[in-house]
Amino acid sequence: MSNAQVGILIVMIVYLLGMILIGFAFSKKNETVGDFYLGGRKLGPLVTAMSAEASDMSSWLLMGLPGVAYLTGLADAGWTAIGLAVGTYLNWLFVARKIRLYTARTGSITIPDFFSDRYGDKRRILMLIGAIEIIIFFIPYTGSGFAACGKLFSSLFGINYHTAMICSAVIIAVYTMLGGFLAASTTDFIQSIVMTIALLIVLGFGVHTAGGMSAVMDNARQLSGYLSFTSIHDPGSGTASPYGFITILSTMAWGLGYFGMPHILLRFMAIENEQKLALSRRVASIWVVISMFIAILIGVVGLGMTANGSVKALEGSASETIIVEIAHLMSTHGWIPAIIAGLILSGILAATMSTADSQLLAASSSVSENIFHRFLHMDIDEKKMIKIARLSLLIIAVIGVGIAWDPNSSVFQIVSFAWAGFGASFGPAILLALFWRRSNMQGAMAGMIAGGAMIFIWKFAVRPLGGAWNIYELLPAFIVAIVVNVIVSLLTKEPSDEITKVFDEMKKA
């Protein structure tokens, strides 16, 4: 191992140990299950904002987005970023305060809890359906995070993939098991700062190495369709292909996913005071826009570095390692640059960990709180419930490791599919539960099932047909879920006066 690699490894080990220490620090603050899964609703506005966005972005921000921009230019990456930015803002604007007030009123500590509490579902069928869908979509999502960590360490230091992946999973599971929601949120807040620093350093070093911003843009202008929002660059042929309206709509549909993301909605539910959500919204929205803009720009700058021979040409999925390549180049300039490179790569690790810990927490809450405690009516005291919660989290982590065992598994395809699954299953149900008085339990149940089923149908049966059918599965599934929810609600019995009374109370709040 070279001196540069040693410097990078030291920084990353220190970072990982810091995350575990945070878990220990918060372990004694979990006196109830509500503390473990929702932090006792004590999050401050900055932690709420940054932990929500860090847990949302994952390694996609530092690997996927720059990689897409590097290969094909602005269209695909740009429209995706625009859709996500709009979705982020609208989610904070319309959903955050409503769901904070509603869940505090009903005493709900998980999203499946909220569905049953909102509709007076005494048998907890809605909660069971929600919990099962969280398990279906989150466990593979968590596994993809473990796989990303394993691939990062394996590619950097030549460590065996399985060893690196298991060690990463153990560290994430340990600090999340110890500290619960507060530890996950605090580490996510720290990780968002690390991610921001990493993006800024990479951008500055990349522009300097590429010969300045003018050289970067001159190179980009020479590539057909590279800087266009209505054409996409083909790196193989060097030509441009049209990027039509349907494709733009499909790409922007990523933003719809925000309305149904349990790990983001939980941050809304956990803030100490709903009046502070306005500050959280501004911080989160500004950070998302700036960070995605820089990530896309890094892809363009990276291609400029390839053009002048500073970085090797990257093809296909290898383009996702452009920041890793830039950090590696930086590390060859001495110990201090190697330490800075370690910070950059810790940013990639942070992006992955901040999502994986939130997913572990949400999935384990579905098993222990929703299924064992609420649905099966297991009467257990708080201390034993916390133990069951931690055991559930450990079991889910082990299953995630099993899913991540294949080093050739596609991380970002899993992320895309899981994002669509939550967006279609929970998004329409959340919006109608919060804003439509006539929505009832039967409609919510049918909509959640239809949305989840349509993800599989469109992904594996319709989208492979190609052409006009090649639309991101979230968009058609989201529409189907809303339509089914509305139709079934109108065809079945109106919600009771008790349910509408709470809805009217929340509408006035």
C-alpha positions in Angstrom: 0.0 0.0 0.0 1.4 3.4 -1.0 1.9 6.4 1.3 -1.0 8.1 -0.4 -3.3 5.1 0.2 -2.2 4.9 3.9 -3.1 8.6 4.4 -6.5 8.1 2.8 -7.2 5.0 4.9 -6.2 6.8 8.1 -8.7 9.6 7.5 -11.5 7.2 6.6 -10.9 5.0 9.7 -11.0 8.1 11.9 -14.2 9.1 10.3 -15.8 5.7 10.8 -14.7 5.5 14.4 -16.3 9.0 14.9 -19.7 7.6 13.7 -19.5 4.7 16.2 -18.7 7.2 19.0 -21.8 9.2 18.1 -23.9 6.0 18.4 -22.5 5.4 21.9 -23.2 9.0 22.9 -26.8 8.7 22.0 -27.4 5.1 23.3 -28.5 6.2 26.8 -31.1 8.7 25.4 -33.3 5.9 24.1 -35.7 5.3 27.0 -38.7 4.5 24.8 -39.4 3.0 21.4 -40.6 6.5 20.4 -37.1 7.8 21.3 -35.4 5.0 19.3 -37.5 5.5 16.1 -38.4 9.2 16.2 -35.9 10.8 18.7 -38.7 11.9 20.9 -39.6 14.6 18.3 -36.6 16.7 19.5 -34.7 17.4 16.2 -33.6 21.0 15.6 -34.3 22.7 12.3 -30.8 22.4 10.9 -30.4 18.7 11.8 -33.9 18.1 10.4 -33.0 19.8 7.1 -29.6 18.4 6.5 -30.2 14.9 7.8 -33.3 14.6 5.6 -31.3 15.6 2.5 -28.2 13.5 3.3 -30.3 10.4 3.9 -32.1 11.2 0.6 -29.1 11.8 -1.7 -26.9 8.7 -0.9 -23.9 7.9 -3.0 -25.9 8.8 -6.0 -25.0 12.5 -5.5 -21.3 11.9 -5.5 -21.1 9.0 -8.0 -24.3 8.6 -10.1 -25.0 12.3 -11.0 -21.4 13.2 -11.9 -21.1 9.9 -13.8 -24.2 10.7 -16.0 -23.0 14.2 -16.7 -19.5 12.9 -17.6 -20.8 10.5 -20.1 -23.8 12.1 -21.8 -23.8 15.8 -20.8 -26.4 18.1 -19.3 -29.8 16.7 -20.5 -30.2 13.5 -18.4 -28.4 14.8 -15.3 -30.0 18.2 -15.6 -33.6 17.2 -15.9 -33.2 14.6 -13.1 -31.7 17.3 -10.9 -34.5 19.7 -11.7 -37.2 17.1 -10.9 -35.5 16.3 -7.6 -35.1 20.0 -6.7 -38.8 20.7 -7.4 -39.9 17.5 -5.5 -37.7 18.4 -2.5 -39.2 21.9 -2.3 -42.8 20.9 -2.7 -42.4 18.1 -0.2 -41.1 20.5 2.4 -43.7 23.1 1.5 -46.9 21.0 1.5 -46.2 17.8 3.4 -43.7 18.6 6.2 -45.9 20.7 8.5 -49.0 18.7 7.8 -47.5 15.3 8.7 -45.7 16.7 11.7 -49.0 18.0 13.2 -51.1 15.0 12.1 -48.7 12.3 13.5 -48.3 14.3 16.8 -52.1 14.4 17.1 -52.5 10.7 16.4 -49.4 9.6 18.3 -48.0 7.8 15.2 -44.2 7.1 15.3 -43.9 5.4 11.9 -45.4 5.9 8.4 -47.4 2.6 8.5 -48.7 3.7 12.0 -49.9 7.0 10.5 -51.9 5.3 7.8 -53.8 3.1 10.3 -54.3 6.0 12.8 -55.4 8.4 10.1 -58.3 6.1 8.9 -59.2 4.5 12.2 -58.0 1.1 11.1 -58.6 -0.9 14.3 -57.4 -4.2 12.7 -54.1 -2.5 11.5 -54.4 -3.9 8.0 -53.1 -0.7 6.4 -50.2 -0.7 8.8 -49.3 -4.2 7.9 -49.5 -3.5 4.1 -47.2 -0.4 4.7 -44.8 -2.4 6.8 -44.5 -5.2 4.2 -43.9 -2.7 1.4 -41.2 -1.0 3.5 -39.5 -4.4 4.0 -39.8 -5.3 0.3 -38.3 -2.1 -1.0 -35.9 -1.1 1.8 -34.0 -4.3 2.5 -32.6 -4.4 -1.1 -32.0 -0.6 -0.9 -30.0 -1.1 2.3 -28.0 -3.9 0.6 -27.1 -1.6 -2.2 -25.6 0.8 0.3 -23.5 -2.0 1.8 -22.4 -3.0 -1.7 -21.4 0.6 -2.6 -19.2 0.8 0.6 -17.6 -2.6 -0.3 -16.8 -1.5 -3.8 -15.3 1.8 -2.7 -12.8 0.2 -0.3 -12.1 -2.7 -2.6 -11.3 -0.4 -5.6 -9.2 2.0 -3.4 -7.1 -0.3 -1.3 -7.4 -3.7 -3.0 -9.2 -5.0 0.0 -11.3 -8.1 -0.5 -14.8 -6.9 -1.5 -16.7 -9.2 0.9 -14.4 -8.2 3.9 -14.9 -4.5 3.1 -18.6 -4.8 2.6 -19.2 -6.7 5.8 -17.0 -4.3 7.9 -19.0 -1.3 6.5 -22.3 -3.0 7.3 -21.1 -3.8 10.8 -20.1 -0.2 11.5 -23.4 1.2 10.1 -25.5 -1.3 12.0 -23.6 -0.8 15.3 -24.0 3.0 15.5 -27.6 2.8 14.4 -28.5 0.0 16.9 -26.9 1.9 19.7 -28.1 5.4 19.1 -31.3 4.9 17.1 -33.0 7.8 15.3 -31.0 10.6 17.1 -27.7 8.9 16.2 -28.7 8.4 12.6 -29.9 12.0 12.3 -26.9 13.5 13.9 -24.4 11.4 11.8 -26.5 12.3 8.7 -26.1 16.0 9.6 -22.3 15.6 10.0 -22.2 13.5 6.8 -24.0 16.2 4.8 -21.2 18.7 5.9 -18.5 16.2 4.8 -20.3 15.7 1.5 -20.5 19.4 0.9 -16.8 19.9 1.7 -15.9 17.0 -0.6 -17.9 18.4 -3.5 -16.3 21.9 -3.2 -12.7 20.5 -2.9 -13.1 18.2 -5.9 -14.6 21.0 -8.0 -11.8 23.4 -7.2 -9.0 20.9 -7.8 -10.7 19.6 -10.9 -11.1 23.0 -12.6 -7.4 23.9 -11.8 -6.1 20.6 -13.1 -8.3 20.8 -16.3 -6.7 24.1 -17.1 -9.4 26.5 -15.9 -13.1 26.8 -16.5 -12.7 28.1 -20.0 -10.8 25.0 -21.1 -13.5 22.8 -19.5 -16.2 24.6 -21.4 -14.3 24.7 -24.7 -14.0 20.9 -24.5 -17.7 20.5 -23.7 -18.8 22.7 -26.6 -16.9 20.5 -29.1 -19.1 17.5 -28.1 -22.3 17.2 -30.1 -25.4 17.7 -27.8 -23.3 17.7 -24.6 -24.4 21.1 -23.3 -28.0 20.8 -24.6 -31.1 20.2 -22.6 -33.0 18.8 -25.6 -30.3 16.5 -26.9 -28.1 13.9 -25.3 -24.5 13.1 -26.2 -23.6 9.6 -27.3 -20.0 9.0 -26.1 -19.7 5.9 -28.4 -20.5 7.6 -31.7 -19.8 11.2 -30.7 -23.2 12.2 -32.0 -26.3 13.6 -30.4 -29.8 12.1 -30.0 -33.0 14.0 -29.3 -34.1 14.2 -25.7 -37.9 14.6 -26.2 -40.8 15.7 -24.0 -41.8 12.3 -22.9 -38.2 11.5 -21.8 -38.0 14.8 -19.9 -41.3 14.1 -18.2 -40.1 10.6 -17.3 -36.8 11.9 -15.9 -38.4 14.7 -13.9 -40.8 12.1 -12.4 -37.9 11.2 -9.9 -39.2 14.2 -8.0 -42.5 12.5 -7.3 -40.7 9.9 -5.1 -40.1 12.4 -2.3 -43.8 12.3 -1.2 -43.4 8.7 -0.3 -40.0 8.3 1.2 -40.3 7.0 4.8 -36.8 8.0 5.9 -37.5 11.6 4.8 -41.0 11.8 6.1 -39.7 10.7 9.5 -37.5 13.8 9.7 -40.6 15.9 9.2 -42.4 14.0 12.0 -39.4 14.4 14.4 -38.7 18.1 14.4 -39.2 19.7 17.9 -41.4 22.6 16.6 -43.4 22.7 13.4 -42.9 26.4 13.2 -39.2 25.8 12.5 -39.9 23.8 9.4 -39.8 27.0 7.3 -36.1 27.4 8.1 -35.5 23.7 7.5 -37.2 24.0 4.1 -35.0 26.9 3.0 -31.8 25.2 4.2 -32.7 21.9 2.6 -33.8 23.4 -0.7 -30.8 25.6 -1.1 -28.4 22.8 -0.2 -30.0 20.4 -2.7 -29.9 22.8 -5.6 -26.3 23.9 -5.0 -25.0 20.3 -4.3 -26.6 18.8 -7.4 -25.4 21.7 -9.5 -21.8 21.2 -8.3 -22.1 17.4 -8.8 -23.1 17.9 -12.4 -20.4 20.4 -13.0 -17.8 18.0 -11.6 -18.9 15.5 -14.3 -18.3 18.1 -16.9 -15.0 19.2 -15.3 -13.9 15.5 -15.1 -14.4 15.1 -18.8 -12.2 18.2 -19.3 -9.5 16.5 -17.2 -9.8 13.4 -19.4 -9.4 15.6 -22.5 -6.1 17.0 -21.2 -4.8 13.6 -20.0 -5.0 14.2 -16.3 -7.6 11.4 -15.8 -8.0 8.3 -17.8 -11.1 7.9 -20.0 -14.0 6.3 -18.2 -16.6 4.2 -20.0 -20.0 2.9 -18.9 -20.5 2.5 -15.2 -16.9 3.3 -14.6 -17.9 7.0 -15.1 -19.4 6.9 -11.7 -15.9 6.8 -10.2 -14.9 10.1 -11.6 -14.7 11.7 -8.1 -12.7 8.7 -6.9 -10.3 9.2 -9.8 -9.9 12.9 -9.0 -9.3 12.2 -5.3 -6.7 9.5 -6.3 -4.9 12.1 -8.5 -4.9 14.6 -5.7 -3.5 12.0 -3.2 -0.3 11.7 -5.3 0.8 15.3 -4.5 1.9 14.6 -0.9 0.6 13.8 2.6 -1.6 16.8 3.0 -3.4 16.3 -0.4 -3.7 12.6 0.5 -5.5 13.5 3.8 -7.7 15.9 1.8 -8.4 13.0 -0.7 -9.3 10.9 2.3 -11.9 13.5 3.3 -13.3 13.5 -0.2 -13.7 9.7 -0.2 -15.1 9.9 3.3 -17.7 12.1 1.7 -18.7 9.3 -0.7 -18.8 6.9 2.2 -20.9 9.4 4.2 -23.4 9.7 1.4 -23.9 5.9 1.3 -23.9 5.5 5.1 -26.4 8.4 5.7 -28.9 6.6 3.5 -28.2 3.0 4.8 -28.7 3.9 8.5 -32.0 5.6 7.8 -33.2 2.6 5.8 -32.1 0.2 8.5 -34.1 2.1 11.0 -37.2 2.4 8.9 -37.2 -1.3 8.0 -36.6 -2.5 11.5 -39.4 -0.3 12.8 -41.7 -2.0 10.4 -40.8 -5.4 11.8 -40.6 -4.7 15.5 -43.1 -1.8 16.0 -45.6 -2.3 13.2 -45.8 -6.1 12.9 -44.8 -7.5 16.3 -46.1 -4.8 18.6 -49.1 -3.3 16.8 -50.4 -5.9 14.4 -49.7 -9.0 16.5 -50.5 -7.1 19.7 -47.5 -8.3 21.6 -47.7 -6.7 25.1 -44.0 -5.9 25.9 -42.5 -3.2 28.1 -40.5 -0.4 26.6 -37.0 -1.8 27.4 -37.8 -5.2 25.8 -39.3 -3.4 22.8 -36.0 -1.5 22.3 -34.1 -4.8 22.5 -36.5 -6.3 19.9 -36.0 -3.1 17.7 -32.3 -3.6 17.9 -32.5 -7.3 17.1 -34.8 -6.6 14.1 -32.3 -4.0 12.8 -29.4 -6.6 13.2 -31.4 -9.3 11.3 -32.3 -6.8 8.5 -28.6 -5.8 8.2 -27.6 -9.5 7.9 -30.1 -9.9 5.1 -28.8 -6.8 3.4 -25.3 -8.2 3.5 -26.7 -11.4 1.8 -28.3 -9.2 -0.9 -25.0 -7.3 -1.4 -22.9 -10.5 -1.6 -22.6 -10.4 -5.4 -19.9 -7.7 -6.2 -21.3 -7.4 -9.7 -24.8 -6.3 -8.5 -26.0 -3.0 -9.9 -26.2 -0.5 -7.0 -28.0 2.3 -8.9 -30.6 0.1 -10.6 -31.7 -1.1 -7.2 -31.8 2.5 -5.9 -33.9 3.5 -8.9 -36.4 0.7 -8.4 -36.7 1.1 -4.6 -37.2 4.9 -5.1 -40.0 4.2 -7.5 -41.5 1.6 -5.2 -41.8 4.0 -2.2 -42.9 6.9 -4.4 -45.8 5.0 -5.9 -46.8 3.0 -2.8 -46.7 5.8 -0.2 -46.7 9.1 -2.1 -50.3 9.2 -3.4 -51.5 7.7 -0.1 -49.7 10.4 2.0 -51.0 13.3 -0.2 -54.6 12.1 -0.2 -54.5 11.3 3.5 -53.3 14.8 4.3 -55.3 16.9 1.8 -58.5 15.0 0.8 -61.3 14.7 3.4 -63.2 12.1 1.5 -60.3 9.7 1.3 -61.0 6.5 3.2 -59.3 3.3 4.4 -60.4 1.2 1.5 -59.1 3.8 -1.0 -55.8 4.1 0.7 -55.4 0.3 0.9 -56.3 -0.2 -2.8 -54.0 2.7 -3.9 -51.0 1.4 -1.9 -51.4 -2.1 -3.4 -52.0 -0.8 -6.9 -49.0 1.6 -6.8 -46.6 -1.1 -5.5 -47.9 -3.7 -8.0 -47.7 -1.3 -11.0 -44.0 -0.7 -10.2 -43.3 -4.4 -10.9 -45.7 -4.6 -13.9 -44.3 -1.5 -15.6 -40.7 -2.3 -14.8 -40.7 -5.9 -16.0 -43.5 -6.2 -18.5 -44.2 -2.8 -20.1 -41.0 -0.8 -20.1 -39.0 -3.6 -21.9 -41.3 -2.9 -24.9 -39.2 0.3 -25.5 -40.2 3.3 -27.5 -43.0 5.4 -25.9 -43.3 2.7 -23.2 -39.8 3.3 -22.0 -40.9 5.6 -19.1 -39.5 5.5 -15.6 -42.0 3.2 -13.7 -42.6 5.8 -11.0 -44.7 8.1 -13.2 -47.3 5.6 -14.4 -47.4 3.8 -11.1 -47.9 7.1 -9.2 -50.8 8.0 -11.5 -52.4 4.6 -11.2 -52.2 4.7 -7.4 -53.9 8.1 -7.2 -56.7 7.1 -9.6 -57.3 3.8 -7.8 -57.3 5.5 -4.4 -59.8 8.2 -5.5 -62.2 5.7 -7.3 -62.3 3.2 -4.5 -62.8 5.9 -1.9 -65.8 7.3 -3.8 -67.3 3.9 -4.4 -67.1 2.9 -0.7 -68.4 4.2 2.5 -67.5 7.8 3.6 -65.1 8.1 6.5 -66.7 8.3 10.0 -67.4 11.6 11.8 -64.6 10.8 14.2 -62.1 10.6 11.4 -63.3 13.7 9.6 -63.3 15.6 12.8 -59.6 15.1 13.3 -59.0 15.9 9.6 -60.9 19.2 10.0 -59.0 20.0 13.2 -55.7 19.5 11.3 -56.9 21.6 8.3 -57.4 24.5 10.7 -54.1 24.1 12.5 
